[in-house]
Amino acid sequence: DAPQGLIMSLALAFEFRVYPPHEHIIDVGQTLDALYIINKGMAIVKGALHTRGSVFPILAMARGDEASEFRATALNFTEVSVLHRDTLVKLIQPFAEVMKQFRRYCTKARMREEVIAYAAAY
């Protein structure tokens, strides 16, 4: 359970963007330094359909400096909420327990990605 003050700060930190059909939300080579949440519409991300409530790319929160190897494209008018990793870290830093959980989550996300990459290679 996150502190109420943190939840309010996070809610205010999101940016809202609207992408027209066929517009790239994330392009190949773009730095993955933000988390996207689809509010309305649909997008294709890594060949999978993402709709309302979908969150991507999860590893942006874990790493924050990696270049995208995929493209995310809006299928129709798509509204997304965007939270930059630096903003998230700055907001949760005063909350030691939340920061600890965030670091744990990032470590698990990195490990999961490495295991998947290793399995795909063999």
Residue frames relative to the residue before (quaternion, step in Angstrom):
aa qw qx qy qz dx dy dz
D 1.0000 0.0000 0.0000 0.0000 0.00 0.00 0.00
A 0.2938 -0.7697 0.5468 0.1491 3.55 -0.69 1.12
P 0.5656 -0.5922 0.4458 0.3615 3.59 -1.11 0.62
Q 0.6105 -0.5952 0.3860 0.3522 3.58 -1.06 0.79
G 0.6384 0.5381 -0.3283 0.4417 3.61 0.98 -0.81
L 0.6449 0.5143 -0.3144 0.4698 3.56 1.03 -0.77
I 0.6405 0.5286 -0.3268 0.4512 3.57 0.93 -0.86
M 0.6540 0.5055 -0.3092 0.4703 3.58 0.96 -0.86
S 0.6572 0.5137 -0.3074 0.4579 3.59 0.93 -0.89
L 0.6549 0.5068 -0.3094 0.4675 3.58 0.97 -0.85
A 0.6408 0.5328 -0.3271 0.4456 3.58 0.93 -0.87
L 0.6976 0.4623 -0.2690 0.4768 3.58 1.00 -0.79
A 0.6389 0.5645 -0.3209 0.4126 3.59 1.19 -0.50
F 0.5554 0.6205 -0.3990 0.3839 3.61 1.17 -0.39
E 0.2536 -0.7101 0.6359 0.1648 3.54 -1.17 0.74
F 0.2562 -0.7538 0.5824 0.1642 3.57 -1.09 0.67
R 0.0121 -0.7884 0.6141 -0.0330 3.55 -0.94 0.97
V 0.1795 -0.7522 0.6234 0.1155 3.53 -1.21 0.61
Y 0.1406 -0.7845 0.6023 0.0447 3.55 -0.90 1.03
P 0.3914 -0.7071 0.5314 0.2538 3.60 -0.90 0.89
P 0.7021 -0.4471 0.3228 0.4505 3.61 -1.23 0.25
H 0.8453 0.1795 -0.1861 0.4675 3.54 -1.12 0.90
E 0.4765 0.6437 -0.4528 0.3919 3.61 1.26 0.14
H 0.4183 -0.6970 0.5213 0.2598 3.57 -1.06 0.76
I 0.3130 -0.7317 0.5819 0.1675 3.54 -0.79 1.08
I 0.7474 0.0287 0.0013 0.6637 3.53 1.09 -0.88
D 0.1702 -0.7918 0.5798 0.0891 3.56 -0.92 0.89
V 0.6325 -0.5134 0.4101 0.4099 3.57 -1.24 0.42
G 0.7886 0.2896 -0.2386 0.4871 3.56 -0.90 0.98
Q 0.5295 0.6247 -0.4087 0.4029 3.58 1.24 -0.29
T 0.4914 -0.6533 0.4855 0.3099 3.59 -1.01 0.78
L 0.3103 -0.7505 0.5593 0.1665 3.56 -0.84 1.04
D 0.2232 0.7974 -0.5211 0.2068 3.54 0.13 1.31
A 0.7256 0.3485 -0.2267 0.5483 3.58 1.25 0.32
L 0.3642 -0.6936 0.5844 0.2116 3.49 -1.33 0.51
Y 0.1775 -0.7871 0.5861 0.0741 3.59 -0.93 0.92
I 0.0731 -0.7669 0.6368 0.0306 3.55 -1.01 0.88
I 0.3389 -0.7452 0.5354 0.2076 3.58 -0.71 1.04
N 0.2361 -0.7716 0.5808 0.1075 3.56 -0.78 1.12
K 0.7726 -0.0531 0.0792 0.6276 3.56 0.99 -0.94
G 0.7211 0.4345 -0.3179 0.4361 3.53 -1.13 0.65
M 0.3718 -0.7017 0.5647 0.2248 3.52 -1.39 -0.24
A 0.0473 -0.7823 0.6207 0.0195 3.53 -1.21 0.61
I 0.3376 -0.6818 0.6056 0.2331 3.51 -1.28 0.50
V 0.0151 0.7848 -0.6160 0.0667 3.56 -0.73 1.15
K 0.8305 -0.0717 -0.0018 0.5524 3.59 -0.60 1.15
G 0.7191 -0.4669 0.2442 0.4530 3.57 1.00 0.83
A 0.6563 0.4820 -0.3119 0.4896 3.60 1.27 0.01
L 0.4655 -0.6707 0.5085 0.2738 3.54 -1.14 0.72
H 0.0758 -0.7763 0.6256 0.0153 3.56 -0.90 1.01
T 0.0956 -0.7995 0.5929 0.0123 3.56 -0.92 0.98
R 0.8245 -0.2375 0.1713 0.4843 3.55 -1.35 -0.20
G 0.8000 0.2705 -0.2263 0.4854 3.55 -0.87 1.03
S 0.5307 0.6303 -0.4151 0.3858 3.59 1.22 -0.26
V 0.1892 -0.7673 0.6077 0.0785 3.53 -1.11 0.83
F 0.1674 0.7723 -0.5992 0.1285 3.57 -0.94 0.90
P 0.7043 -0.2411 -0.6677 -0.0061 1.79 -2.12 1.25
I 0.5007 -0.6860 0.4446 0.2846 3.55 -0.75 1.06
L 0.6650 0.5267 -0.3179 0.4235 3.60 0.96 -0.79
A 0.4831 0.6462 -0.4524 0.3799 3.62 1.20 -0.19
M 0.6651 0.4893 -0.3021 0.4765 3.55 1.05 -0.72
A 0.6684 0.5104 -0.3015 0.4492 3.58 1.09 -0.66
R 0.8059 0.2707 -0.1259 0.5113 3.58 0.89 -0.86
G 0.1608 -0.8576 0.4730 0.1220 3.55 0.77 -1.03
D 0.7883 0.2853 -0.1721 0.5173 3.61 1.16 -0.08
E 0.4934 0.6810 -0.4094 0.3538 3.56 1.27 0.13
A 0.4303 -0.6793 0.5278 0.2735 3.57 -1.10 0.70
S 0.5103 -0.6653 0.4604 0.2916 3.55 -0.99 0.88
E 0.2208 -0.7555 0.6042 0.1238 3.53 -1.06 0.85
F 0.7132 0.3771 -0.2323 0.5434 3.57 1.30 0.15
R 0.3496 -0.6966 0.5855 0.2229 3.50 -1.38 0.18
A 0.1502 -0.7370 0.6511 0.1011 3.56 -1.11 0.78
T 0.0441 -0.8290 0.5556 -0.0457 3.56 -0.63 1.17
A 0.4328 -0.6846 0.5275 0.2565 3.56 -0.96 0.93
L 0.3220 -0.7481 0.5488 0.1883 3.58 -0.95 0.87
N 0.7599 0.0501 -0.0261 0.6475 3.55 1.16 -0.66
F 0.7067 -0.3507 0.2845 0.5446 3.61 -1.11 -0.29
T 0.0392 -0.8299 0.5534 -0.0592 3.54 -0.49 1.24
E 0.1759 -0.7730 0.6048 0.0757 3.55 -0.78 1.11
V 0.0278 -0.8061 0.5908 -0.0183 3.55 -0.82 1.03
S 0.3119 -0.6712 0.6325 0.2283 3.52 -1.33 0.46
V 0.1359 -0.8015 0.5812 0.0362 3.56 -0.89 0.97
L 0.0334 -0.7753 0.6307 -0.0007 3.56 -0.93 0.96
H 0.3152 -0.7631 0.5383 0.1691 3.56 -0.63 1.14
R 0.5893 -0.6164 0.4016 0.3340 3.54 -1.01 0.89
D 0.6497 0.5280 -0.3272 0.4382 3.61 0.88 -0.90
T 0.6384 0.5206 -0.3172 0.4698 3.57 1.03 -0.80
L 0.6460 0.5218 -0.3184 0.4572 3.57 0.93 -0.89
V 0.6726 0.4979 -0.3012 0.4571 3.58 0.83 -0.99
K 0.6497 0.5222 -0.3161 0.4531 3.59 0.94 -0.88
L 0.6947 0.4872 -0.2783 0.4501 3.58 0.96 -0.85
I 0.7454 0.4076 -0.2418 0.4688 3.60 0.97 -0.76
Q 0.4590 0.7194 -0.4346 0.2879 3.60 1.20 -0.32
P 0.6796 0.4835 -0.3243 0.4462 3.68 0.86 -0.73
F 0.6855 0.4422 -0.2717 0.5107 3.60 1.23 -0.33
A 0.3188 -0.8144 0.4543 0.1696 3.56 0.08 1.37
E 0.6869 0.4831 -0.3000 0.4525 3.61 0.83 -0.92
V 0.6479 0.5013 -0.3167 0.4781 3.59 0.99 -0.80
M 0.6382 0.5206 -0.3245 0.4652 3.59 0.99 -0.82
K 0.6271 0.5311 -0.3253 0.4679 3.59 1.03 -0.79
Q 0.6612 0.4954 -0.2985 0.4777 3.59 0.95 -0.88
F 0.6305 0.5351 -0.3259 0.4583 3.59 1.02 -0.80
R 0.6611 0.4955 -0.3066 0.4727 3.59 0.90 -0.89
R 0.6356 0.5238 -0.3216 0.4671 3.58 1.00 -0.83
Y 0.6448 0.5192 -0.3099 0.4675 3.56 0.96 -0.91
C 0.6601 0.5144 -0.3081 0.4526 3.60 0.91 -0.91
T 0.6438 0.5163 -0.3172 0.4673 3.57 0.99 -0.82
K 0.6596 0.4988 -0.3051 0.4723 3.59 0.94 -0.86
A 0.6471 0.5213 -0.3218 0.4539 3.59 0.96 -0.84
R 0.6531 0.5024 -0.3134 0.4721 3.59 0.97 -0.83
M 0.6554 0.5111 -0.3111 0.4610 3.58 0.93 -0.89
R 0.6394 0.5294 -0.3206 0.4562 3.57 0.94 -0.89
E 0.6665 0.5024 -0.2980 0.4632 3.58 0.91 -0.93
E 0.6525 0.5116 -0.3116 0.4640 3.59 0.99 -0.82
V 0.6467 0.5107 -0.3170 0.4696 3.60 0.97 -0.83
I 0.6522 0.5042 -0.3125 0.4720 3.58 0.95 -0.85
A 0.6572 0.5026 -0.3115 0.4673 3.60 0.93 -0.86
Y 0.6461 0.5157 -0.3132 0.4676 3.57 0.99 -0.84
A 0.6688 0.4983 -0.2968 0.4651 3.59 0.92 -0.92
A 0.6595 0.5098 -0.3088 0.4580 3.58 1.00 -0.77
A 0.6396 0.5413 -0.3240 0.4392 3.58 1.13 -0.62
Y 0.7738 0.3171 -0.1712 0.5209 3.60 1.16 -0.51
